[in-house]
Amino acid sequence: MRAPQLLVLFGSQTGTAEDQAERLRREARRRRMGCRVQALDAYAVADLIKEPLVIFVCATTGQGDPPDNMKNFWRFIFRKSLPSTSLCQMDFAVLGLGDSSYANLPSKFTFQFLQEAPSTGTEGPSIASTVPQGPPSESQPFLAPVVTNQRVTGSQHFQDVRLIEFDITDSSISFAAGDVVLILPSNSEAHIQKFCHVLGLDPDQFFLLQSREPGVPCPPGLPQPSSVKHLVSQYLDITSVPRRSFFELLACLSPHGLEREKLLEFSSAQGQEELWEYCNRPRRTILEVLCDFPHTACAIPPDYLLDLIPQIRPRAFSIASSLLAHPTRLQILVAVVQYQTRLKEPRRGLCSSWLASLDPGQAQPVRVPLWVRPGGLVFPETPDTPVIMVGPGTGVAPFRAAIQERVAQGQTGNFLFFGCRKRDQDFYWQTEWQELEKRGYLTLVTAFSREQEQKVYVQHRLQELGPLVWELLDRRGAHFYLAGNAKYMPTDVEEALTSVFQEEGQLSNADAAAYLARLQRTLRFQTETWA
């Protein structure tokens, strides 16, 4: 029996429809079907009357226009002189490719700008409160005053690390060791002004937001009415690295030929390597991209701002204090993110940089929107169960909360493996740990990686103290906890533990791996790591 013959005709501007057509060809071949693939304008359209089976794969370009390589076909197929029965013998299917972000599909919301500012302030209490009705949440965060903002690394240390303390009096916030606090950051004043300038927006103008679709609520993080400044400050993530879809929509909104051509290239399948070099590798931000395309930026209709720019997401931090030790306080340890790429301006973490900039000493209270959720670490409730905690760098934060909680409950058997670069630069809570050691509540093991020629890390200390680790885990039922950077350290610690199991427990490699897996399965080995 002769194999069926399939013809796939595509109309493509940026390569997406062509890619889909080639996928159909491969799928047809896999099913033992003969298949040809051609651009619509490269095909002799008069031959369609001879084709038994055709799939048309068509994309749109610009404002919903046909691609360049199908315009002739498009004009031909709409000729009035073409008999209505011309293609009656042909079986066909049409795959239409579009983009829901095109400007002639409507935006999700519309902006109704007000001629005058509201007579009373509406922006703060509608999204956050100093006295919430219930436990604070993402929809109703607590505005916590910043009490202290202290750098805890030495002046010669490469990184600025802060101990930040919030007053949570009358907040209804409750937490235990291992829980995390979520903080909603704001954009800097300089970035807000620059964004408004590039887009031609008045930061002091107020607007009402309306959904185009019935039953679709407006974003809960935006009060009604809201100012442009509030929108840019607390909602639009203008310092995030844009995705490919950002360039697709921006190209649709661009009235400038050269800029639109470049944006289309960045959003095409063929332009992904160049987009990576331009945007992802140097971590170029949305604001910086808009500055690079000024004619496009100043023409963006405000209605499309929420389609174009993602919402600022909350950042999670391990809570570094216990309510049993500090009943009205919540503390976090924050490493301020800053690094250099090939761009002149250093890359900065939005939340950590914003938190570091807050000055609790100013006349007006500095407040931060926050709420709490359960974390990934759960500590044993039985008082006689030892805990081994491995927390290099800022990974020690949740273990400070656990140790404070356990000490307040009179629990000993706390073993902390802490690692940092140098004891005089980044030894967090050194005095506190040493005092607890004197009182018999803590066994502290340190690894200072840069104080000797050969670098020493926490995994080396675990192996050195293998007999103690095995005794605690195998004979005393200890729980093992690990927190910190996810890059290399977790794997190194697991390998060190496996080595201890082999040497001290006389286990084979397979049995040692099974022992570790059993600890994980029974939640006696828990980790909380981050990139």
Buried (B, 14 or more C-beta within 10 A) or exposed (E): EEEEEBBBBBBBBBBBBBBBBBEBBEEBEEEEBEBBBBBBBEBEEEEBEEBEBBBBBBBBBBEEEBBEBBBBBBEBBEEEEEEEEEBEEBEBEEBEBEBEBBBEEBBBBBBEEEEEEBEEEBBBEBBBBBEBEEEBEBEBBBBBBBBBBEEBBBEEBEBBBBBBBBBBEEBEBEBBBBBBBBBBBBBBEEBBEBBBEBBEBEBEBBBEBEEEEEEEEBBEBBBBBBBBBBBBBBBBBBBBBBEBBBBBBBBBBBEBEEBBEBBBBBBBEEBBEEBEEBBBEBBBBBBBBBBEBEEBBBBBEBBBBBBBBBEBBBBBBBBBBBBBBBEEBBBBBBBBBBEEEEEEEEBBBBBBBBBBEBEBEEEEEBBBBBBBEEBBBBBBEEEEBBBBBBBBBBBBBBBBBBBBBBBEEEBBBBBBBBBBBBEEBBBBBBEEBEEBBEEEBBBBBBBBBEBEEEEBBBBBBBBBBBEBBBBBBBEEEBBBBBBBBEEEBBEBBBBBBBBBBBBBBEBEEEEBBEBBEEBEEEEBBBBBBEE
